[in-house]
Amino acid sequence: NYSALCQKLMAMAERSGYQLIEAFAQEAARICLEDEEVSAVTVTVDKPKALDAARSAAVTIRRSRK
């Protein structure tokens, strides 16, 4: 159910106090994998204007069930 998953991710993003985009991406992946129908997930987080010398900072992580 993409709608329910999207709501969970939006709620996490709205209350998040993460300082690192890596930690934010990890939590998003964990939430996705809580859904029994999700066997693997790729999460990309892109933070515009995070660095003076670049347009953005980004991270991509891949997680799967063990």
Disulfide bonds with the S-S distance in Angstrom:
none
